Amino acid sequence: MVLSVFIPLEDFDMMTQSRRLFFVLLGGFSLCLLWGCGGKDPHLRKVTGIVTYQGETVAGAAVQFYPVDSVGEPAAGKSDSSGRYTITAASAQQGGSGTKPGKYKVLVTKKEDMPPDPLLIQLENKEITYKEYMDKSEERKRTQPMPDSGALKSLIPVQYSKIDTTPLEFTVEDKRTNQFDIELTD
């Protein structure tokens, strides 16, 4: 029993029921203070949904909510392998998710992956040593420009990636969970 740390068990058994209840509540309150009562912000509302494009779910899409007014708070998330996303505000405490109620513009982006690094593949396959990898990487930095991730091809229409062109706008309501499925079209 948790309370045995505070009160010897034989003394606990001899207490009246109201005193036992008091100490049980005191112990629970103490644990809540120590562990943060779950760490979730009561002002944030859970926001989740599924991202689809051309009828197919989109895995790995970045979803960003930007407040239209000063009431909300920016939040972001990423869709999983089934296209489902959950957003989290910067102020969310550990283990919490969601954002504040309010009106939001929503951005969705997904770009092609960076091509694999041939040197890193050689290192992983043990075709070169770590020292050779580092030497060749330094040489490559001097002779070749770094790849630009901004030049990667967008896998969904670009209109969804800019505040002034996205047609997506949702209102997060003051309820426990808000579900916004995002259907992207050309």
VENHUDA-V475883 format. One record per pair of residues at least 24 apart in sequence whose ideal C-beta (glycine too) atoms are under 8 Angstrom apart, sorted by the first residue. I is the first residue (numbers start at 1). J is the second residue. Records with the same first field share a line. If there is no record, write none. Layout:
I->J + J
//
This chain:
2->27 + 31
3->27
36->93 + 94
38->95
39->93 + 94 + 95 + 96
40->92 + 93 + 95 + 96
41->89 + 91 + 92 + 93 + 96 + 98
43->100
44->89 + 91 + 92 + 96 + 97 + 98 + 99 + 100
45->98 + 99 + 100 + 101 + 172 + 173 + 174 + 175 + 176 + 177 + 178
46->86 + 97 + 98 + 176 + 177 + 178
47->75 + 86 + 87 + 97 + 98 + 99 + 172 + 177 + 178 + 180
48->84 + 85 + 86 + 87 + 177 + 178 + 179 + 180
49->84 + 85 + 179 + 180 + 181 + 182
50->79 + 82 + 83 + 84 + 85 + 181 + 182
51->79 + 83 + 85 + 108 + 181 + 182 + 184
52->83 + 181 + 182 + 183 + 184
53->156 + 183 + 184 + 185
54->184 + 185 + 186
57->82 + 83
58->83 + 108 + 110 + 155 + 156 + 184
59->83
60->110
61->85 + 108 + 109 + 110 + 156
62->107 + 108 + 109 + 110
63->87 + 106 + 107 + 108 + 182
64->106 + 107 + 108 + 109
65->99 + 104 + 105 + 106 + 170 + 172
66->104 + 105 + 106 + 107 + 163
67->100 + 102 + 103 + 104
68->102 + 103 + 104 + 105 + 169
69->102 + 103
71->100 + 101 + 102 + 103
72->99 + 100 + 101 + 102 + 103 + 104 + 172
73->99 + 100 + 102
74->99
75->99
99->172
100->172
101->171 + 172 + 173 + 174
102->171 + 172
103->169 + 170 + 171 + 172
104->169 + 170 + 171 + 172
105->163 + 166 + 168 + 169
106->166 + 168 + 169 + 170 + 180 + 182
107->160 + 161 + 162 + 163 + 166 + 168
108->156 + 160 + 161 + 166 + 168 + 182 + 184
109->154 + 156 + 160 + 161
110->154 + 155 + 156
111->149 + 152 + 153 + 154 + 155
112->152 + 153 + 155
113->152
114->147 + 149 + 152
115->147
156->184
157->184 + 185 + 186
160->184
//
